[in-house]
């Protein structure tokens, strides 16, 4: 499941790094970290190692979901630069 879920956050990371949009990346990472810590706290105690891996998968999805709203502004900036 990791490649299927993680590809989107890594793809968006590459887009934002290439566009030098570090402020948006920082804000998205902070939101994803809060989601990860909450899911880790909720899952790791009950499910042990499986809960930790599930929290990591949730982090990957949260990373993609928090970067996605900023993708439109990066795309518009790229189209204006052409």
mmCIF file of the N, C-alpha and C atoms, coordinates in Angstrom:
data_MODEL
# 
_entry.id   MODEL 
# 
loop_
_atom_site.group_PDB 
_atom_site.id 
_atom_site.type_symbol 
_atom_site.label_atom_id 
_atom_site.label_alt_id 
_atom_site.label_comp_id 
_atom_site.label_asym_id 
_atom_site.label_entity_id 
_atom_site.label_seq_id 
_atom_site.pdbx_PDB_ins_code 
_atom_site.Cartn_x 
_atom_site.Cartn_y 
_atom_site.Cartn_z 
_atom_site.occupancy 
_atom_site.B_iso_or_equiv 
_atom_site.pdbx_formal_charge 
_atom_site.auth_seq_id 
_atom_site.auth_comp_id 
_atom_site.auth_asym_id 
_atom_site.auth_atom_id 
_atom_site.pdbx_PDB_model_num 
ATOM 1   N N  . UNK A 1 1  ? 0.817  -1.202 0.000   1.00 0.00 ? 1  UNK A N  1 
ATOM 2   C CA . UNK A 1 1  ? 0.000  0.000  0.000   1.00 0.00 ? 1  UNK A CA 1 
ATOM 3   C C  . UNK A 1 1  ? 0.859  1.263  0.000   1.00 0.00 ? 1  UNK A C  1 
ATOM 4   N N  . UNK A 1 2  ? 2.063  1.168  0.515   1.00 0.00 ? 2  UNK A N  1 
ATOM 5   C CA . UNK A 1 2  ? 2.898  2.358  0.638   1.00 0.00 ? 2  UNK A CA 1 
ATOM 6   C C  . UNK A 1 2  ? 3.175  3.029  -0.705  1.00 0.00 ? 2  UNK A C  1 
ATOM 7   N N  . UNK A 1 3  ? 3.587  2.309  -1.746  1.00 0.00 ? 3  UNK A N  1 
ATOM 8   C CA . UNK A 1 3  ? 3.844  3.007  -3.009  1.00 0.00 ? 3  UNK A CA 1 
ATOM 9   C C  . UNK A 1 3  ? 2.611  3.689  -3.586  1.00 0.00 ? 3  UNK A C  1 
ATOM 10  N N  . UNK A 1 4  ? 1.473  3.047  -3.449  1.00 0.00 ? 4  UNK A N  1 
ATOM 11  C CA . UNK A 1 4  ? 0.239  3.616  -4.006  1.00 0.00 ? 4  UNK A CA 1 
ATOM 12  C C  . UNK A 1 4  ? -0.168 4.892  -3.275  1.00 0.00 ? 4  UNK A C  1 
ATOM 13  N N  . UNK A 1 5  ? -0.011 4.905  -1.955  1.00 0.00 ? 5  UNK A N  1 
ATOM 14  C CA . UNK A 1 5  ? -0.419 6.065  -1.172  1.00 0.00 ? 5  UNK A CA 1 
ATOM 15  C C  . UNK A 1 5  ? 0.654  7.150  -1.127  1.00 0.00 ? 5  UNK A C  1 
ATOM 16  N N  . UNK A 1 6  ? 1.917  6.758  -1.128  1.00 0.00 ? 6  UNK A N  1 
ATOM 17  C CA . UNK A 1 6  ? 2.995  7.736  -0.944  1.00 0.00 ? 6  UNK A CA 1 
ATOM 18  C C  . UNK A 1 6  ? 3.383  8.452  -2.227  1.00 0.00 ? 6  UNK A C  1 
ATOM 19  N N  . UNK A 1 7  ? 3.073  7.878  -3.369  1.00 0.00 ? 7  UNK A N  1 
ATOM 20  C CA . UNK A 1 7  ? 3.509  8.491  -4.624  1.00 0.00 ? 7  UNK A CA 1 
ATOM 21  C C  . UNK A 1 7  ? 2.977  9.916  -4.768  1.00 0.00 ? 7  UNK A C  1 
ATOM 22  N N  . UNK A 1 8  ? 1.797  10.175 -4.273  1.00 0.00 ? 8  UNK A N  1 
ATOM 23  C CA . UNK A 1 8  ? 1.185  11.486 -4.470  1.00 0.00 ? 8  UNK A CA 1 
ATOM 24  C C  . UNK A 1 8  ? 1.872  12.561 -3.632  1.00 0.00 ? 8  UNK A C  1 
ATOM 25  N N  . UNK A 1 9  ? 2.238  12.252 -2.415  1.00 0.00 ? 9  UNK A N  1 
ATOM 26  C CA . UNK A 1 9  ? 2.927  13.269 -1.613  1.00 0.00 ? 9  UNK A CA 1 
ATOM 27  C C  . UNK A 1 9  ? 4.331  13.514 -2.148  1.00 0.00 ? 9  UNK A C  1 
ATOM 28  N N  . UNK A 1 10 ? 5.008  12.465 -2.627  1.00 0.00 ? 10 UNK A N  1 
ATOM 29  C CA . UNK A 1 10 ? 6.343  12.664 -3.189  1.00 0.00 ? 10 UNK A CA 1 
ATOM 30  C C  . UNK A 1 10 ? 6.282  13.417 -4.516  1.00 0.00 ? 10 UNK A C  1 
ATOM 31  N N  . UNK A 1 11 ? 5.258  13.151 -5.314  1.00 0.00 ? 11 UNK A N  1 
ATOM 32  C CA . UNK A 1 11 ? 5.073  13.875 -6.571  1.00 0.00 ? 11 UNK A CA 1 
ATOM 33  C C  . UNK A 1 11 ? 4.840  15.357 -6.301  1.00 0.00 ? 11 UNK A C  1 
ATOM 34  N N  . UNK A 1 12 ? 3.962  15.661 -5.361  1.00 0.00 ? 12 UNK A N  1 
ATOM 35  C CA . UNK A 1 12 ? 3.693  17.061 -5.034  1.00 0.00 ? 12 UNK A CA 1 
ATOM 36  C C  . UNK A 1 12 ? 4.904  17.731 -4.390  1.00 0.00 ? 12 UNK A C  1 
ATOM 37  N N  . UNK A 1 13 ? 5.663  16.990 -3.581  1.00 0.00 ? 13 UNK A N  1 
ATOM 38  C CA . UNK A 1 13 ? 6.909  17.536 -3.020  1.00 0.00 ? 13 UNK A CA 1 
ATOM 39  C C  . UNK A 1 13 ? 7.846  17.967 -4.139  1.00 0.00 ? 13 UNK A C  1 
ATOM 40  N N  . UNK A 1 14 ? 7.989  17.134 -5.147  1.00 0.00 ? 14 UNK A N  1 
ATOM 41  C CA . UNK A 1 14 ? 8.857  17.475 -6.274  1.00 0.00 ? 14 UNK A CA 1 
ATOM 42  C C  . UNK A 1 14 ? 8.386  18.703 -7.019  1.00 0.00 ? 14 UNK A C  1 
ATOM 43  N N  . UNK A 1 15 ? 7.087  18.827 -7.196  1.00 0.00 ? 15 UNK A N  1 
ATOM 44  C CA . UNK A 1 15 ? 6.543  20.009 -7.873  1.00 0.00 ? 15 UNK A CA 1 
ATOM 45  C C  . UNK A 1 15 ? 6.827  21.269 -7.064  1.00 0.00 ? 15 UNK A C  1 
ATOM 46  N N  . UNK A 1 16 ? 6.604  21.200 -5.772  1.00 0.00 ? 16 UNK A N  1 
ATOM 47  C CA . UNK A 1 16 ? 6.800  22.381 -4.928  1.00 0.00 ? 16 UNK A CA 1 
ATOM 48  C C  . UNK A 1 16 ? 8.275  22.719 -4.754  1.00 0.00 ? 16 UNK A C  1 
ATOM 49  N N  . UNK A 1 17 ? 9.143  21.709 -4.708  1.00 0.00 ? 17 UNK A N  1 
ATOM 50  C CA . UNK A 1 17 ? 10.575 21.985 -4.637  1.00 0.00 ? 17 UNK A CA 1 
ATOM 51  C C  . UNK A 1 17 ? 11.038 22.640 -5.927  1.00 0.00 ? 17 UNK A C  1 
ATOM 52  N N  . UNK A 1 18 ? 10.569 22.133 -7.050  1.00 0.00 ? 18 UNK A N  1 
ATOM 53  C CA . UNK A 1 18 ? 10.930 22.722 -8.335  1.00 0.00 ? 18 UNK A CA 1 
ATOM 54  C C  . UNK A 1 18 ? 10.421 24.142 -8.505  1.00 0.00 ? 18 UNK A C  1 
ATOM 55  N N  . UNK A 1 19 ? 9.276  24.418 -7.927  1.00 0.00 ? 19 UNK A N  1 
ATOM 56  C CA . UNK A 1 19 ? 8.700  25.754 -8.018  1.00 0.00 ? 19 UNK A CA 1 
ATOM 57  C C  . UNK A 1 19 ? 9.213  26.677 -6.919  1.00 0.00 ? 19 UNK A C  1 
ATOM 58  N N  . UNK A 1 20 ? 10.084 26.189 -6.075  1.00 0.00 ? 20 UNK A N  1 
ATOM 59  C CA . UNK A 1 20 ? 10.647 26.911 -4.928  1.00 0.00 ? 20 UNK A CA 1 
ATOM 60  C C  . UNK A 1 20 ? 9.559  27.541 -4.049  1.00 0.00 ? 20 UNK A C  1 
ATOM 61  N N  . UNK A 1 21 ? 8.571  26.739 -3.723  1.00 0.00 ? 21 UNK A N  1 
ATOM 62  C CA . UNK A 1 21 ? 7.467  27.178 -2.863  1.00 0.00 ? 21 UNK A CA 1 
ATOM 63  C C  . UNK A 1 21 ? 7.635  26.592 -1.468  1.00 0.00 ? 21 UNK A C  1 
ATOM 64  N N  . UNK A 1 22 ? 8.634  27.070 -0.751  1.00 0.00 ? 22 UNK A N  1 
ATOM 65  C CA . UNK A 1 22 ? 8.950  26.494 0.555   1.00 0.00 ? 22 UNK A CA 1 
ATOM 66  C C  . UNK A 1 22 ? 7.952  26.902 1.640   1.00 0.00 ? 22 UNK A C  1 
ATOM 67  N N  . UNK A 1 23 ? 7.348  28.054 1.530   1.00 0.00 ? 23 UNK A N  1 
ATOM 68  C CA . UNK A 1 23 ? 6.385  28.491 2.550   1.00 0.00 ? 23 UNK A CA 1 
ATOM 69  C C  . UNK A 1 23 ? 5.161  27.578 2.550   1.00 0.00 ? 23 UNK A C  1 
ATOM 70  N N  . UNK A 1 24 ? 4.647  27.266 1.377   1.00 0.00 ? 24 UNK A N  1 
ATOM 71  C CA . UNK A 1 24 ? 3.504  26.372 1.281   1.00 0.00 ? 24 UNK A CA 1 
ATOM 72  C C  . UNK A 1 24 ? 3.868  24.969 1.766   1.00 0.00 ? 24 UNK A C  1 
ATOM 73  N N  . UNK A 1 25 ? 5.083  24.526 1.433   1.00 0.00 ? 25 UNK A N  1 
ATOM 74  C CA . UNK A 1 25 ? 5.526  23.206 1.886   1.00 0.00 ? 25 UNK A CA 1 
ATOM 75  C C  . UNK A 1 25 ? 5.629  23.146 3.404   1.00 0.00 ? 25 UNK A C  1 
ATOM 76  N N  . UNK A 1 26 ? 6.154  24.212 4.007   1.00 0.00 ? 26 UNK A N  1 
ATOM 77  C CA . UNK A 1 26 ? 6.278  24.246 5.460   1.00 0.00 ? 26 UNK A CA 1 
ATOM 78  C C  . UNK A 1 26 ? 4.907  24.190 6.119   1.00 0.00 ? 26 UNK A C  1 
ATOM 79  N N  . UNK A 1 27 ? 3.969  24.983 5.630   1.00 0.00 ? 27 UNK A N  1 
ATOM 80  C CA . UNK A 1 27 ? 2.629  25.009 6.216   1.00 0.00 ? 27 UNK A CA 1 
ATOM 81  C C  . UNK A 1 27 ? 1.919  23.662 6.065   1.00 0.00 ? 27 UNK A C  1 
ATOM 82  N N  . UNK A 1 28 ? 2.076  23.059 4.892   1.00 0.00 ? 28 UNK A N  1 
ATOM 83  C CA . UNK A 1 28 ? 1.458  21.753 4.660   1.00 0.00 ? 28 UNK A CA 1 
ATOM 84  C C  . UNK A 1 28 ? 2.103  20.687 5.539   1.00 0.00 ? 28 UNK A C  1 
ATOM 85  N N  . UNK A 1 29 ? 3.405  20.767 5.709   1.00 0.00 ? 29 UNK A N  1 
ATOM 86  C CA . UNK A 1 29 ? 4.101  19.782 6.553   1.00 0.00 ? 29 UNK A CA 1 
ATOM 87  C C  . UNK A 1 29 ? 3.673  19.912 8.012   1.00 0.00 ? 29 UNK A C  1 
ATOM 88  N N  . UNK A 1 30 ? 3.474  21.131 8.473   1.00 0.00 ? 30 UNK A N  1 
ATOM 89  C CA . UNK A 1 30 ? 3.024  21.318 9.854   1.00 0.00 ? 30 UNK A CA 1 
ATOM 90  C C  . UNK A 1 30 ? 1.641  20.696 10.055  1.00 0.00 ? 30 UNK A C  1 
ATOM 91  N N  . UNK A 1 31 ? 0.728  20.935 9.109   1.00 0.00 ? 31 UNK A N  1 
ATOM 92  C CA . UNK A 1 31 ? -0.615 20.347 9.220   1.00 0.00 ? 31 UNK A CA 1 
ATOM 93  C C  . UNK A 1 31 ? -0.549 18.824 9.150   1.00 0.00 ? 31 UNK A C  1 
ATOM 94  N N  . UNK A 1 32 ? 0.279  18.292 8.251   1.00 0.00 ? 32 UNK A N  1 
ATOM 95  C CA . UNK A 1 32 ? 0.416  16.840 8.139   1.00 0.00 ? 32 UNK A CA 1 
ATOM 96  C C  . UNK A 1 32 ? 1.052  16.248 9.395   1.00 0.00 ? 32 UNK A C  1 
ATOM 97  N N  . UNK A 1 33 ? 1.976  16.979 10.009  1.00 0.00 ? 33 UNK A N  1 
ATOM 98  C CA . UNK A 1 33 ? 2.599  16.507 11.252  1.00 0.00 ? 33 UNK A CA 1 
ATOM 99  C C  . UNK A 1 33 ? 1.573  16.401 12.374  1.00 0.00 ? 33 UNK A C  1 
ATOM 100 N N  . UNK A 1 34 ? 0.703  17.388 12.475  1.00 0.00 ? 34 UNK A N  1 
ATOM 101 C CA . UNK A 1 34 ? -0.346 17.355 13.504  1.00 0.00 ? 34 UNK A CA 1 
ATOM 102 C C  . UNK A 1 34 ? -1.255 16.145 13.283  1.00 0.00 ? 34 UNK A C  1 
ATOM 103 N N  . UNK A 1 35 ? -1.605 15.884 12.031  1.00 0.00 ? 35 UNK A N  1 
ATOM 104 C CA . UNK A 1 35 ? -2.451 14.728 11.710  1.00 0.00 ? 35 UNK A CA 1 
ATOM 105 C C  . UNK A 1 35 ? -1.713 13.431 12.037  1.00 0.00 ? 35 UNK A C  1 
ATOM 106 N N  . UNK A 1 36 ? -0.414 13.366 11.683  1.00 0.00 ? 36 UNK A N  1 
ATOM 107 C CA . UNK A 1 36 ? 0.372  12.172 11.981  1.00 0.00 ? 36 UNK A CA 1 
ATOM 108 C C  . UNK A 1 36 ? 0.455  11.921 13.489  1.00 0.00 ? 36 UNK A C  1 
ATOM 109 N N  . UNK A 1 37 ? 0.757  12.952 14.254  1.00 0.00 ? 37 UNK A N  1 
ATOM 110 C CA . UNK A 1 37 ? 0.893  12.768 15.698  1.00 0.00 ? 37 UNK A CA 1 
ATOM 111 C C  . UNK A 1 37 ? -0.419 12.311 16.332  1.00 0.00 ? 37 UNK A C  1 
ATOM 112 N N  . UNK A 1 38 ? -1.524 12.856 15.845  1.00 0.00 ? 38 UNK A N  1 
ATOM 113 C CA . UNK A 1 38 ? -2.832 12.415 16.352  1.00 0.00 ? 38 UNK A CA 1 
ATOM 114 C C  . UNK A 1 38 ? -3.119 10.965 15.999  1.00 0.00 ? 38 UNK A C  1 
ATOM 115 N N  . UNK A 1 39 ? -2.826 10.582 14.766  1.00 0.00 ? 39 UNK A N  1 
ATOM 116 C CA . UNK A 1 39 ? -3.076 9.193  14.373  1.00 0.00 ? 39 UNK A CA 1 
ATOM 117 C C  . UNK A 1 39 ? -2.094 8.246  15.053  1.00 0.00 ? 39 UNK A C  1 
ATOM 118 N N  . UNK A 1 40 ? -0.860 8.668  15.247  1.00 0.00 ? 40 UNK A N  1 
ATOM 119 C CA . UNK A 1 40 ? 0.113  7.838  15.957  1.00 0.00 ? 40 UNK A CA 1 
ATOM 120 C C  . UNK A 1 40 ? -0.327 7.607  17.404  1.00 0.00 ? 40 UNK A C  1 
ATOM 121 N N  . UNK A 1 41 ? -0.768 8.665  18.044  1.00 0.00 ? 41 UNK A N  1 
ATOM 122 C CA . UNK A 1 41 ? -1.223 8.560  19.424  1.00 0.00 ? 41 UNK A CA 1 
ATOM 123 C C  . UNK A 1 41 ? -2.431 7.622  19.530  1.00 0.00 ? 41 UNK A C  1 
ATOM 124 N N  . UNK A 1 42 ? -3.329 7.726  18.542  1.00 0.00 ? 42 UNK A N  1 
ATOM 125 C CA . UNK A 1 42 ? -4.547 6.919  18.591  1.00 0.00 ? 42 UNK A CA 1 
ATOM 126 C C  . UNK A 1 42 ? -4.305 5.461  18.200  1.00 0.00 ? 42 UNK A C  1 
ATOM 127 N N  . UNK A 1 43 ? -3.370 5.224  17.293  1.00 0.00 ? 43 UNK A N  1 
ATOM 128 C CA . UNK A 1 43 ? -3.224 3.875  16.751  1.00 0.00 ? 43 UNK A CA 1 
ATOM 129 C C  . UNK A 1 43 ? -2.091 3.059  17.358  1.00 0.00 ? 43 UNK A C  1 
ATOM 130 N N  . UNK A 1 44 ? -0.985 3.696  17.688  1.00 0.00 ? 44 UNK A N  1 
ATOM 131 C CA . UNK A 1 44 ? 0.195  2.937  18.128  1.00 0.00 ? 44 UNK A CA 1 
ATOM 132 C C  . UNK A 1 44 ? -0.037 2.239  19.464  1.00 0.00 ? 44 UNK A C  1 
ATOM 133 N N  . UNK A 1 45 ? -0.771 2.853  20.355  1.00 0.00 ? 45 UNK A N  1 
ATOM 134 C CA . UNK A 1 45 ? -1.024 2.224  21.641  1.00 0.00 ? 45 UNK A CA 1 
ATOM 135 C C  . UNK A 1 45 ? -1.875 0.970  21.531  1.00 0.00 ? 45 UNK A C  1 
ATOM 136 N N  . UNK A 1 46 ? -2.849 0.994  20.652  1.00 0.00 ? 46 UNK A N  1 
ATOM 137 C CA . UNK A 1 46 ? -3.756 -0.142 20.513  1.00 0.00 ? 46 UNK A CA 1 
ATOM 138 C C  . UNK A 1 46 ? -3.225 -1.232 19.588  1.00 0.00 ? 46 UNK A C  1 
ATOM 139 N N  . UNK A 1 47 ? -2.565 -0.818 18.509  1.00 0.00 ? 47 UNK A N  1 
ATOM 140 C CA . UNK A 1 47 ? -2.171 -1.776 17.477  1.00 0.00 ? 47 UNK A CA 1 
ATOM 141 C C  . UNK A 1 47 ? -0.668 -1.995 17.380  1.00 0.00 ? 47 UNK A C  1 
ATOM 142 N N  . UNK A 1 48 ? 0.109  -1.340 18.214  1.00 0.00 ? 48 UNK A N  1 
ATOM 143 C CA . UNK A 1 48 ? 1.554  -1.549 18.230  1.00 0.00 ? 48 UNK A CA 1 
ATOM 144 C C  . UNK A 1 48 ? 2.224  -1.121 16.934  1.00 0.00 ? 48 UNK A C  1 
ATOM 145 N N  . UNK A 1 49 ? 3.046  -2.009 16.397  1.00 0.00 ? 49 UNK A N  1 
ATOM 146 C CA . UNK A 1 49 ? 3.798  -1.710 15.189  1.00 0.00 ? 49 UNK A CA 1 
ATOM 147 C C  . UNK A 1 49 ? 2.881  -1.485 13.986  1.00 0.00 ? 49 UNK A C  1 
ATOM 148 N N  . UNK A 1 50 ? 1.792  -2.225 13.904  1.00 0.00 ? 50 UNK A N  1 
ATOM 149 C CA . UNK A 1 50 ? 0.834  -2.038 12.808  1.00 0.00 ? 50 UNK A CA 1 
ATOM 150 C C  . UNK A 1 50 ? 0.207  -0.648 12.872  1.00 0.00 ? 50 UNK A C  1 
ATOM 151 N N  . UNK A 1 51 ? -0.056 -0.171 14.074  1.00 0.00 ? 51 UNK A N  1 
ATOM 152 C CA . UNK A 1 51 ? -0.589 1.175  14.241  1.00 0.00 ? 51 UNK A CA 1 
ATOM 153 C C  . UNK A 1 51 ? 0.399  2.238  13.824  1.00 0.00 ? 51 UNK A C  1 
ATOM 154 N N  . UNK A 1 52 ? 1.684  2.004  14.095  1.00 0.00 ? 52 UNK A N  1 
ATOM 155 C CA . UNK A 1 52 ? 2.716  2.947  13.667  1.00 0.00 ? 52 UNK A CA 1 
ATOM 156 C C  . UNK A 1 52 ? 2.792  3.018  12.150  1.00 0.00 ? 52 UNK A C  1 
ATOM 157 N N  . UNK A 1 53 ? 2.746  1.865  11.491  1.00 0.00 ? 53 UNK A N  1 
ATOM 158 C CA . UNK A 1 53 ? 2.771  1.859  10.029  1.00 0.00 ? 53 UNK A CA 1 
ATOM 159 C C  . UNK A 1 53 ? 1.504  2.505  9.450   1.00 0.00 ? 53 UNK A C  1 
ATOM 160 N N  . UNK A 1 54 ? 0.373  2.268  10.080  1.00 0.00 ? 54 UNK A N  1 
ATOM 161 C CA . UNK A 1 54 ? -0.869 2.904  9.620   1.00 0.00 ? 54 UNK A CA 1 
ATOM 162 C C  . UNK A 1 54 ? -0.778 4.418  9.785   1.00 0.00 ? 54 UNK A C  1 
ATOM 163 N N  . UNK A 1 55 ? -0.178 4.877  10.875  1.00 0.00 ? 55 UNK A N  1 
ATOM 164 C CA . UNK A 1 55 ? -0.008 6.319  11.075  1.00 0.00 ? 55 UNK A CA 1 
ATOM 165 C C  . UNK A 1 55 ? 0.909  6.906  10.010  1.00 0.00 ? 55 UNK A C  1 
ATOM 166 N N  . UNK A 1 56 ? 1.946  6.156  9.598   1.00 0.00 ? 56 UNK A N  1 
ATOM 167 C CA . UNK A 1 56 ? 2.820  6.629  8.532   1.00 0.00 ? 56 UNK A CA 1 
ATOM 168 C C  . UNK A 1 56 ? 2.066  6.735  7.210   1.00 0.00 ? 56 UNK A C  1 
ATOM 169 N N  . UNK A 1 57 ? 1.221  5.769  6.915   1.00 0.00 ? 57 UNK A N  1 
ATOM 170 C CA . UNK A 1 57 ? 0.415  5.840  5.695   1.00 0.00 ? 57 UNK A CA 1 
ATOM 171 C C  . UNK A 1 57 ? -0.556 7.015  5.756   1.00 0.00 ? 57 UNK A C  1 
ATOM 172 N N  . UNK A 1 58 ? -1.122 7.256  6.917   1.00 0.00 ? 58 UNK A N  1 
ATOM 173 C CA . UNK A 1 58 ? -2.009 8.411  7.095   1.00 0.00 ? 58 UNK A CA 1 
ATOM 174 C C  . UNK A 1 58 ? -1.228 9.703  6.891   1.00 0.00 ? 58 UNK A C  1 
ATOM 175 N N  . UNK A 1 59 ? 0.017  9.740  7.344   1.00 0.00 ? 59 UNK A N  1 
ATOM 176 C CA . UNK A 1 59 ? 0.868  10.910 7.144   1.00 0.00 ? 59 UNK A CA 1 
ATOM 177 C C  . UNK A 1 59 ? 1.094  11.166 5.657   1.00 0.00 ? 59 UNK A C  1 
ATOM 178 N N  . UNK A 1 60 ? 1.377  10.118 4.896   1.00 0.00 ? 60 UNK A N  1 
ATOM 179 C CA . UNK A 1 60 ? 1.580  10.279 3.456   1.00 0.00 ? 60 UNK A CA 1 
ATOM 180 C C  . UNK A 1 60 ? 0.335  10.872 2.790   1.00 0.00 ? 60 UNK A C  1 
ATOM 181 N N  . UNK A 1 61 ? -0.813 10.360 3.142   1.00 0.00 ? 61 UNK A N  1 
ATOM 182 C CA . UNK A 1 61 ? -2.058 10.868 2.560   1.00 0.00 ? 61 UNK A CA 1 
ATOM 183 C C  . UNK A 1 61 ? -2.310 12.300 3.019   1.00 0.00 ? 61 UNK A C  1 
ATOM 184 N N  . UNK A 1 62 ? -2.061 12.577 4.287   1.00 0.00 ? 62 UNK A N  1 
ATOM 185 C CA . UNK A 1 62 ? -2.261 13.935 4.803   1.00 0.00 ? 62 UNK A CA 1 
ATOM 186 C C  . UNK A 1 62 ? -1.312 14.916 4.122   1.00 0.00 ? 62 UNK A C  1 
ATOM 187 N N  . UNK A 1 63 ? -0.103 14.485 3.849   1.00 0.00 ? 63 UNK A N  1 
ATOM 188 C CA . UNK A 1 63 ? 0.876  15.342 3.163   1.00 0.00 ? 63 UNK A CA 1 
ATOM 189 C C  . UNK A 1 63 ? 0.367  15.718 1.776   1.00 0.00 ? 63 UNK A C  1 
ATOM 190 N N  . UNK A 1 64 ? -0.161 14.751 1.059   1.00 0.00 ? 64 UNK A N  1 
ATOM 191 C CA . UNK A 1 64 ? -0.690 15.031 -0.278  1.00 0.00 ? 64 UNK A CA 1 
ATOM 192 C C  . UNK A 1 64 ? -1.935 15.916 -0.197  1.00 0.00 ? 64 UNK A C  1 
ATOM 193 N N  . UNK A 1 65 ? -2.808 15.622 0.738   1.00 0.00 ? 65 UNK A N  1 
ATOM 194 C CA . UNK A 1 65 ? -4.057 16.385 0.854   1.00 0.00 ? 65 UNK A CA 1 
ATOM 195 C C  . UNK A 1 65 ? -3.788 17.833 1.268   1.00 0.00 ? 65 UNK A C  1 
ATOM 196 N N  . UNK A 1 66 ? -2.781 18.050 2.110   1.00 0.00 ? 66 UNK A N  1 
ATOM 197 C CA . UNK A 1 66 ? -2.497 19.417 2.537   1.00 0.00 ? 66 UNK A CA 1 
ATOM 198 C C  . UNK A 1 66 ? -1.723 20.205 1.475   1.00 0.00 ? 66 UNK A C  1 
ATOM 199 N N  . UNK A 1 67 ? -1.017 19.529 0.584   1.00 0.00 ? 67 UNK A N  1 
ATOM 200 C CA . UNK A 1 67 ? -0.319 20.239 -0.491  1.00 0.00 ? 67 UNK A CA 1 
ATOM 201 C C  . UNK A 1 67 ? -1.235 20.520 -1.683  1.00 0.00 ? 67 UNK A C  1 
ATOM 202 N N  . UNK A 1 68 ? -2.231 19.682 -1.864  1.00 0.00 ? 68 UNK A N  1 
ATOM 203 C CA . UNK A 1 68 ? -3.092 19.793 -3.040  1.00 0.00 ? 68 UNK A CA 1 
ATOM 204 C C  . UNK A 1 68 ? -3.781 21.145 -3.203  1.00 0.00 ? 68 UNK A C  1 
ATOM 205 N N  . UNK A 1 69 ? -4.284 21.788 -2.156  1.00 0.00 ? 69 UNK A N  1 
ATOM 206 C CA . UNK A 1 69 ? -4.931 23.094 -2.354  1.00 0.00 ? 69 UNK A CA 1 
ATOM 207 C C  . UNK A 1 69 ? -3.981 24.168 -2.889  1.00 0.00 ? 69 UNK A C  1 
ATOM 208 N N  . UNK A 1 70 ? -2.689 24.054 -2.617  1.00 0.00 ? 70 UNK A N  1 
ATOM 209 C CA . UNK A 1 70 ? -1.727 25.034 -3.096  1.00 0.00 ? 70 UNK A CA 1 
ATOM 210 C C  . UNK A 1 70 ? -1.278 24.764 -4.531  1.00 0.00 ? 70 UNK A C  1 
ATOM 211 N N  . UNK A 1 71 ? -1.605 23.596 -5.057  1.00 0.00 ? 71 UNK A N  1 
ATOM 212 C CA . UNK A 1 71 ? -1.132 23.208 -6.386  1.00 0.00 ? 71 UNK A CA 1 
ATOM 213 C C  . UNK A 1 71 ? -1.678 24.136 -7.474  1.00 0.00 ? 71 UNK A C  1 
ATOM 214 N N  . UNK A 1 72 ? -2.887 24.621 -7.312  1.00 0.00 ? 72 UNK A N  1 
ATOM 215 C CA . UNK A 1 72 ? -3.468 25.514 -8.314  1.00 0.00 ? 72 UNK A CA 1 
ATOM 216 C C  . UNK A 1 72 ? -2.680 26.805 -8.473  1.00 0.00 ? 72 UNK A C  1 
ATOM 217 N N  . UNK A 1 73 ? -2.204 27.376 -7.385  1.00 0.00 ? 73 UNK A N  1 
ATOM 218 C CA . UNK A 1 73 ? -1.428 28.614 -7.479  1.00 0.00 ? 73 UNK A CA 1 
ATOM 219 C C  . UNK A 1 73 ? -0.072 28.369 -8.137  1.00 0.00 ? 73 UNK A C  1 
ATOM 220 N N  . UNK A 1 74 ? 0.519  27.208 -7.900  1.00 0.00 ? 74 UNK A N  1 
ATOM 221 C CA . UNK A 1 74 ? 1.790  26.871 -8.551  1.00 0.00 ? 74 UNK A CA 1 
ATOM 222 C C  . UNK A 1 74 ? 1.567  26.700 -10.050 1.00 0.00 ? 74 UNK A C  1 
ATOM 223 N N  . UNK A 1 75 ? 0.491  26.044 -10.402 1.00 0.00 ? 75 UNK A N  1 
ATOM 224 C CA . UNK A 1 75 ? 0.177  25.834 -11.825 1.00 0.00 ? 75 UNK A CA 1 
ATOM 225 C C  . UNK A 1 75 ? -0.093 27.159 -12.534 1.00 0.00 ? 75 UNK A C  1 
ATOM 226 N N  . UNK A 1 76 ? -0.863 28.040 -11.900 1.00 0.00 ? 76 UNK A N  1 
ATOM 227 C CA . UNK A 1 76 ? -1.138 29.344 -12.517 1.00 0.00 ? 76 UNK A CA 1 
ATOM 228 C C  . UNK A 1 76 ? 0.139  30.166 -12.680 1.00 0.00 ? 76 UNK A C  1 
ATOM 229 N N  . UNK A 1 77 ? 1.027  30.120 -11.700 1.00 0.00 ? 77 UNK A N  1 
ATOM 230 C CA . UNK A 1 77 ? 2.297  30.842 -11.791 1.00 0.00 ? 77 UNK A CA 1 
ATOM 231 C C  . UNK A 1 77 ? 3.157  30.290 -12.920 1.00 0.00 ? 77 UNK A C  1 
ATOM 232 N N  . UNK A 1 78 ? 3.135  28.988 -13.108 1.00 0.00 ? 78 UNK A N  1 
ATOM 233 C CA . UNK A 1 78 ? 3.909  28.388 -14.187 1.00 0.00 ? 78 UNK A CA 1 
ATOM 234 C C  . UNK A 1 78 ? 3.352  28.789 -15.551 1.00 0.00 ? 78 UNK A C  1 
ATOM 235 N N  . UNK A 1 79 ? 2.024  28.855 -15.656 1.00 0.00 ? 79 UNK A N  1 
ATOM 236 C CA . UNK A 1 79 ? 1.426  29.253 -16.933 1.00 0.00 ? 79 UNK A CA 1 
ATOM 237 C C  . UNK A 1 79 ? 1.678  30.729 -17.241 1.00 0.00 ? 79 UNK A C  1 
ATOM 238 N N  . UNK A 1 80 ? 1.708  31.569 -16.209 1.00 0.00 ? 80 UNK A N  1 
ATOM 239 C CA . UNK A 1 80 ? 2.006  33.001 -16.426 1.00 0.00 ? 80 UNK A CA 1 
ATOM 240 C C  . UNK A 1 80 ? 3.455  33.202 -16.854 1.00 0.00 ? 80 UNK A C  1 
ATOM 241 N N  . UNK A 1 81 ? 4.339  32.342 -16.387 1.00 0.00 ? 81 UNK A N  1 
ATOM 242 C CA . UNK A 1 81 ? 5.767  32.490 -16.684 1.00 0.00 ? 81 UNK A CA 1 
ATOM 243 C C  . UNK A 1 81 ? 6.097  32.103 -18.121 1.00 0.00 ? 81 UNK A C  1 
ATOM 244 N N  . UNK A 1 82 ? 5.202  31.381 -18.778 1.00 0.00 ? 82 UNK A N  1 
ATOM 245 C CA . UNK A 1 82 ? 5.474  30.956 -20.145 1.00 0.00 ? 82 UNK A CA 1 
ATOM 246 C C  . UNK A 1 82 ? 5.333  32.123 -21.031 1.00 0.00 ? 82 UNK A C  1 
# 
